[in-house]
Amino acid sequence: MATGLGRASAARRILVAMNTRLLPPALARAARRRAVLLAAVPLLAAPACGPAPATTPRPAPSAAASQSLAPQSPASQSPASPSPAPSASASPDPASPGAPADVAREALAYVDAVNAGDLDALVASFARDAEIIDVARSIKGHDAIRVWAGDEVIGGTLRVVSIAERRADGQKLLVHWAPAGSDGWRAHYDFTVGGGRIVRADLQYA
């Protein structure tokens, strides 16, 4: 391309030189200016005729990127897992079912401690110098009550059937007592209370 432009420019200069020798001075100067302009046109047009500048190709987006950029429909989105509903079942009252509503709270504390297997709570339901009559045996004081209850009571179940007797200082209850591993039997538990604790418990077969 540069060689062709050089030859065209040289030919124009030769023609101008020949023509200017034959023209008057004023026309010769005009012819030279015209020749200069004509010679400059190919030079100005040369960059436009050159090869197009190289451009760095951009890599096509990956399938994963295209998928992440594409808008998602609500149907394609996984719904959040619902939280499990809280259980509606509640632990039954250890003195239930069928226990009268007006069982003395001191006696009920003993019944609940037996059914919960809570030795400390059972001992605490008695006054410090309380006495238990178990048929014919006498168990007196916290230390003796703890040993007796740990050996013979904890692990069993106790259910209040009814209130057999009401007194100002306590109640006699008809209960169903079942030591661990047995079907149990009915008995009368006669509680004498004072100061918020059991002061005497008389336990006899019904």
Buried (B, 14 or more C-beta within 10 A) or exposed (E): EEEEBEEEBEEBEEEBEEBBEEBEEEEBEEBBEEBEEBBEEBEEEEEEEEEEEEEEEEEEEEEEEEEEEEEEEEEEEEEEEEEEEEEEEEEEEBBEEEBEEEBBEBBBBBBBBBBEBBBEBBBBBBBEEBBBBBEEEEBBBBEBBBEBBEEEBBEBBBBBBEBBEEEEEBBBBBBBBBBEEEEBEEBBBBBBBEEEBBBBBBBEEE
